[in-house]
Amino acid sequence: MKIVDKMAAYKAEGKAFFSFEFFPPRTERAQKNLQVRIENLSETSPLFVSMTCSNGQHDVTLKLCRIIHKFCGIEVLMHVTCVGRSR
């Protein structure tokens, strides 16, 4: 189900929801630390997790999004910034 559809369903039922936003860490150690933190936070049942992709971090961001979705069972919104892009 799309995140926007989940949001609409929650609103229709009058239920509150929340999400978390993260930025991809630059080191392997920090990435593993973030994975553990997200696993712990998944117990709070966020509607989704947003991962903001910075310049030069596309591969790391995509990898983390896949891990979060597969192992934590949370929908992931990959937020790609366009700062410094000509198109």
C-alpha positions in Angstrom: 0.0 0.0 0.0 1.3 3.5 -0.8 2.2 5.7 2.1 -0.3 8.3 1.0 -3.1 5.7 1.1 -2.0 4.6 4.6 -2.1 8.3 5.7 -5.6 8.7 4.2 -6.9 5.6 5.9 -5.6 6.7 9.3 -7.1 10.2 8.8 -10.5 8.7 7.8 -10.5 6.6 11.0 -9.5 9.6 13.1 -6.3 7.9 14.1 -3.0 9.8 14.7 0.2 8.6 13.1 3.8 9.6 13.0 7.0 8.9 11.1 10.8 9.2 11.6 13.2 10.9 9.4 16.9 9.9 9.1 19.9 10.9 7.2 22.3 8.2 6.0 25.4 7.9 8.1 28.7 8.2 6.3 30.6 5.3 8.0 29.8 1.6 8.1 29.8 1.6 11.9 27.4 4.5 12.0 25.1 2.7 9.5 25.0 -0.4 11.7 24.2 1.8 14.7 21.4 3.4 12.8 20.0 0.0 11.8 19.9 -1.0 15.5 18.2 2.3 16.5 15.6 1.9 13.8 14.9 -1.7 14.8 14.3 -0.4 18.4 12.1 2.5 17.2 10.1 0.1 15.0 8.5 -1.1 18.2 6.7 2.2 18.4 4.9 1.4 15.1 5.6 4.4 13.0 3.6 4.7 9.8 6.8 5.0 7.8 10.4 6.1 7.9 11.8 8.8 5.7 15.5 8.5 4.6 16.9 11.8 3.2 19.5 11.2 0.5 22.3 13.7 0.4 24.6 14.3 -2.6 26.9 11.3 -3.1 25.0 9.1 -0.7 22.6 7.4 -3.1 24.0 3.9 -2.8 24.2 4.0 1.0 20.7 5.5 1.2 19.2 2.8 -1.1 21.0 0.0 0.9 19.6 1.3 4.2 16.1 1.7 2.8 16.1 -1.9 1.6 17.4 -3.1 5.0 14.8 -1.1 6.9 11.9 -2.4 4.8 13.0 -6.0 4.7 14.2 -6.5 8.3 12.2 -4.0 10.3 9.0 -4.3 8.3 8.5 -0.5 8.0 7.5 1.3 4.8 10.3 3.6 3.7 10.1 6.9 1.8 13.4 7.7 0.1 13.7 11.5 0.0 16.1 12.6 -2.7 17.2 16.2 -2.4 17.9 18.3 -5.5 20.3 20.8 -3.9 23.2 21.5 -6.2 21.6 19.8 -9.2 21.1 21.5 -12.5 18.1 19.4 -13.4 
